[in-house]
Amino acid sequence: MSINNRRKALALASAGAYGIAVYFTYQFATISSDQDSSSANKNNADQISKIPPSSSSSQQKCSCIPRTYTTDPKRTQIFQKIAQVYDDQINRDELAMGLPLLRRALLYFNAKGDVLEVGAGTGRNIDYYPSSVDKVVLTDLSDQMLMRARKKIQDLSSSQSKQHNSKFQVFVADASTMTKYYAEDSFDTVVDTFGLCSFDDPVQVLKELRRICKPSGKILLLEHGRTKSWQGLSNYLDKHAETHAKNWGCVWNRDIDLLLTDAGLEVERLDKWHFGTTYYAVCRPGNKVELRKEREEDEKCLHHNSECVNENVNLGKKIWWWKRLMELSSNRGK
């Protein structure tokens, strides 16, 4: 075997060992978190069991209803609660998985001009934006998470960072309705990293990103989801999806390939890491003609539904007064 082949074999073996180490580190950290949560829930259940049952039937009814965190529309409340400890909890896991390198590569080689980042959270991408970008707008539904992001921007201390600092803007916004804040074709680059797992309607969010991204712009995604190569790993994600969503507000077993297809994104580059569970995607907004037609149809449907509601309300009033007149007439007859 030649020296070059030996080096390639050694590099391949090292990469494999690293991947296996990352995998088991990630699984161990997740299982530990789930076990801690389960213990805490058990202790809470023990405390609740000691409380005398309430005479209120509504309270008894609510205590019996199972909560599905993977579909809970109030998932943002979880981020509000964990905002202060979020970075400390996931820093080690991200470092072990090499995610900072993927963040840096995604933004350094692709972000340009005016940038919008949705689901920005605590601003974990702030350090990775190239100085060549004109501005970066960070948005999220959780104001507590964005407070951490704003603090990071303020902490940029070097002269170069201060100049870079002025490019950042932060405000609370719903990623599923971005056209309420910005017109179509407003940004050269749109970014979302590990946000599709936390949006209630990720396809709607991706469609909004298409609308506000310029036709020549890019939509940059770094996401985690189910793997198509390791069914056992996808089964594991499915099994623990509810607990993970409860702890982190994150639905980690979504089909990212399907989301990109349903949203109509034009995928320019797609790399998969960590046994196919991490998606590195560079996309284009594609043809927006169909997207605009779809939006117009949605608006017509909403308008039509509103008219139908008003007609039903008016019809209800007419029927109510008609009944009232009939009642009065019948009473007079008596």
C-alpha positions in Angstrom: 0.0 0.0 0.0 1.4 3.4 -1.0 1.9 6.2 1.4 -1.0 8.2 -0.1 -3.4 5.3 0.2 -2.3 4.8 3.8 -3.0 8.4 4.5 -6.4 8.2 2.9 -7.2 5.0 4.9 -6.0 6.7 8.1 -8.1 9.8 7.4 -11.1 7.7 6.6 -10.7 5.7 9.8 -10.2 8.9 11.8 -13.4 10.3 10.3 -15.3 7.2 11.1 -14.0 7.1 14.7 -15.0 10.8 15.1 -18.4 10.2 13.7 -19.0 7.3 16.1 -17.7 9.3 19.0 -20.0 12.2 18.1 -23.0 9.9 17.7 -22.6 8.2 21.1 -21.7 11.6 22.8 -24.9 13.0 21.4 -27.0 10.1 22.4 -25.6 10.0 25.9 -26.2 13.6 26.4 -29.8 13.3 25.2 -30.6 10.3 27.2 -29.2 11.9 30.3 -31.4 15.0 29.7 -34.4 12.8 29.2 -33.7 10.7 32.3 -33.3 13.9 34.4 -36.5 15.2 33.0 -38.3 11.9 33.7 -37.0 11.9 37.3 -38.2 15.5 37.8 -41.6 14.6 36.3 -41.8 11.6 38.6 -41.0 13.7 41.6 -43.6 16.2 40.5 -46.1 13.4 40.1 -45.3 12.2 43.6 -45.9 15.6 45.0 -49.1 16.0 43.1 -50.3 12.6 44.4 -50.0 13.9 47.9 -52.4 16.8 47.2 -56.1 16.1 48.0 -58.2 15.8 44.9 -60.0 19.1 44.0 -63.8 19.2 44.0 -63.6 21.1 40.7 -64.6 18.8 37.9 -62.7 21.0 35.3 -59.4 20.6 37.2 -59.9 16.8 37.4 -60.7 16.7 33.7 -57.6 18.7 32.8 -55.3 16.5 34.8 -56.3 13.5 32.7 -55.7 15.1 29.3 -52.3 13.9 27.8 -50.3 16.8 26.3 -48.6 16.4 22.9 -45.6 18.6 22.9 -44.6 17.8 19.3 -47.8 19.6 18.1 -48.2 22.1 20.9 -48.8 25.6 19.4 -47.4 27.2 22.6 -44.0 25.7 22.1 -42.5 29.2 22.4 -43.2 29.2 26.1 -40.6 26.5 26.5 -37.9 28.7 24.9 -39.0 31.5 27.2 -38.2 29.3 30.2 -34.9 27.9 29.0 -33.5 31.1 27.4 -31.1 31.8 30.3 -29.5 28.4 30.3 -29.9 27.4 26.7 -26.3 28.2 25.5 -24.7 26.5 28.5 -26.8 23.4 28.0 -26.0 22.8 24.3 -22.5 24.4 23.9 -20.7 21.1 24.6 -22.9 19.0 22.4 -22.6 21.4 19.4 -18.8 21.5 19.9 -18.6 17.7 20.0 -20.6 17.4 16.8 -18.6 20.1 14.9 -21.7 22.3 14.4 -19.7 25.6 14.9 -17.7 24.6 11.8 -20.8 24.0 9.8 -22.4 27.3 10.9 -19.2 29.1 10.0 -18.9 27.5 6.6 -22.6 28.0 5.7 -22.5 31.7 6.5 -18.9 32.6 5.4 -19.3 31.1 1.9 -22.9 32.0 1.2 -24.2 35.0 3.2 -24.0 38.4 1.5 -25.8 41.7 1.3 -28.8 42.2 3.5 -29.4 39.2 5.6 -32.5 38.0 7.5 -32.2 35.2 10.1 -35.4 33.7 11.5 -35.5 31.6 14.6 -32.3 33.3 15.6 -32.8 32.4 19.3 -29.8 33.4 21.4 -27.8 34.5 18.4 -25.5 31.5 18.1 -24.6 32.6 14.5 -23.5 36.1 15.4 -19.8 35.3 15.4 -19.9 33.5 12.1 -21.3 36.2 9.8 -18.7 37.6 7.4 -17.8 41.2 7.8 -18.7 41.7 4.1 -22.5 41.5 4.8 -24.3 44.8 4.8 -26.7 44.1 7.7 -28.1 41.2 9.6 -31.7 41.2 11.0 -32.2 38.6 13.8 -35.8 37.6 14.5 -37.5 35.2 16.8 -40.8 34.8 18.6 -39.1 34.5 22.0 -38.1 37.9 23.4 -36.2 36.2 26.2 -34.0 34.3 23.7 -33.4 37.5 21.7 -32.3 39.3 24.9 -29.4 36.9 25.0 -28.6 37.6 21.4 -28.7 41.4 22.0 -26.3 40.9 24.9 -23.9 39.1 22.7 -23.9 41.9 20.1 -23.2 44.4 22.9 -20.3 42.3 24.1 -18.5 42.5 20.8 -15.5 44.6 22.1 -12.8 44.9 19.4 -12.8 47.8 17.0 -13.5 45.5 14.1 -16.3 43.9 16.0 -17.8 47.3 16.9 -18.0 48.1 13.3 -19.5 44.7 12.7 -21.8 45.2 15.7 -23.6 48.1 14.0 -24.8 45.8 11.3 -27.0 43.8 13.6 -30.7 44.5 14.3 -32.9 42.4 16.6 -36.7 42.3 16.9 -39.5 39.9 17.8 -41.3 38.5 14.8 -43.3 35.5 13.6 -41.4 33.6 10.9 -44.6 32.3 9.4 -45.9 35.8 8.6 -42.7 37.6 7.6 -44.4 39.4 4.7 -46.2 41.4 7.4 -42.9 43.0 8.3 -41.1 43.0 5.0 -42.1 43.2 1.3 -41.3 40.5 -1.2 -37.7 40.3 -2.4 -36.4 42.3 0.5 -33.2 40.3 1.4 -30.2 38.9 -0.5 -29.8 36.1 2.1 -32.2 34.4 4.4 -30.9 32.1 7.2 -32.5 29.5 9.5 -30.3 27.2 11.6 -32.1 24.5 13.6 -35.4 26.4 13.5 -37.5 24.1 11.3 -37.8 21.8 14.3 -39.4 24.5 16.4 -41.9 26.1 14.0 -45.5 24.9 14.2 -45.8 25.1 10.4 -42.3 24.7 8.9 -43.5 24.6 5.3 -45.4 27.9 5.8 -42.2 29.4 7.2 -40.1 28.2 4.2 -42.7 29.7 1.8 -42.4 33.0 3.7 -38.6 32.8 3.3 -39.0 32.3 -0.4 -41.2 35.4 -0.7 -38.9 37.8 1.1 -35.7 36.4 -0.5 -34.7 38.1 -3.8 -34.9 35.9 -6.9 -31.1 35.9 -7.1 -30.6 35.4 -3.4 -30.0 32.3 -1.3 -31.8 30.6 1.6 -29.4 29.0 3.9 -30.5 26.1 6.2 -28.7 24.0 8.8 -31.3 21.7 10.3 -31.7 18.4 12.1 -34.3 15.7 11.3 -34.8 12.1 10.6 -32.2 10.1 8.7 -32.9 8.1 5.5 -29.8 6.0 5.9 -30.1 4.6 9.5 -33.7 3.5 10.2 -32.7 2.5 13.8 -31.6 6.0 14.5 -34.9 7.4 13.1 -36.8 5.0 15.2 -34.9 6.3 18.2 -35.8 9.9 17.3 -39.4 8.9 16.9 -39.4 7.2 20.3 -38.0 10.1 22.2 -39.6 12.9 20.1 -42.2 13.8 22.7 -39.8 14.0 25.6 -37.3 16.0 23.6 -40.0 18.4 22.5 -41.1 18.9 26.1 -37.6 19.7 27.2 -36.4 21.8 24.3 -39.4 22.8 22.3 -37.7 20.9 19.4 -39.3 18.3 17.1 -36.2 16.5 16.0 -37.7 13.8 13.8 -39.2 15.9 11.0 -38.6 14.9 7.4 -36.4 17.8 6.2 -36.3 16.5 2.6 -40.1 16.5 2.4 -40.3 20.0 4.0 -38.0 21.4 1.3 -40.0 19.8 -1.5 -43.4 20.8 -0.1 -42.2 24.4 0.2 -41.0 24.5 -3.4 -37.4 25.4 -2.7 -34.8 25.0 -5.3 -32.0 23.0 -3.6 -28.6 24.1 -4.9 -26.5 22.0 -2.5 -27.5 19.5 0.2 -25.0 17.8 2.5 -26.0 15.4 5.3 -23.9 14.9 8.4 -24.1 12.8 11.6 -25.5 9.7 10.0 -27.9 11.8 7.9 -29.6 13.7 10.8 -28.0 17.1 10.1 -28.9 18.8 6.9 -26.6 21.5 5.4 -28.6 23.1 2.6 -28.0 26.0 0.2 -31.3 26.8 -1.6 -32.7 29.3 -4.1 -36.3 30.7 -3.9 -37.0 29.3 -7.3 -39.9 30.4 -9.5 -42.2 32.8 -7.5 -45.0 32.9 -10.0 -46.8 29.9 -8.5 -46.0 31.1 -5.0 -47.7 34.4 -5.7 -50.7 32.6 -7.2 -50.9 30.5 -4.1 -50.8 33.5 -1.9 -53.5 35.2 -3.9 -55.7 32.1 -3.6 -55.1 31.9 0.1 -56.1 35.6 0.5 -59.2 35.0 -1.6 -60.1 32.0 0.6 -59.6 34.0 3.7 -61.7 36.9 2.3 -64.4 34.4 1.2 -64.4 32.7 4.6 -64.8 36.1 6.3 -67.7 36.9 4.0 -69.3 33.6 4.8 -68.9 34.2 8.5 -70.5 37.6 8.2 -73.4 36.2 6.1 -74.0 33.4 8.6 -74.0 36.0 11.4 -76.5 38.2 9.6 -78.6 35.2 8.6 -78.5 34.1 12.2 -79.8 37.5 13.3 -82.6 37.4 10.6 -83.6 34.0 11.8 -83.5 35.2 15.4 -85.7 38.2 14.7 -88.0 36.1 12.5 -88.5 33.7 15.4 -89.1 36.6 17.7 -91.8 38.1 15.4 -93.5 34.7 15.2 -93.5 34.4 18.9 -95.0 37.8 19.3 -97.7 37.0 16.7 -98.6 33.7 18.4 -98.8 35.5 21.8 -101.2 38.0 20.4 -103.3 35.3 19.0 -103.8 33.9 22.5 
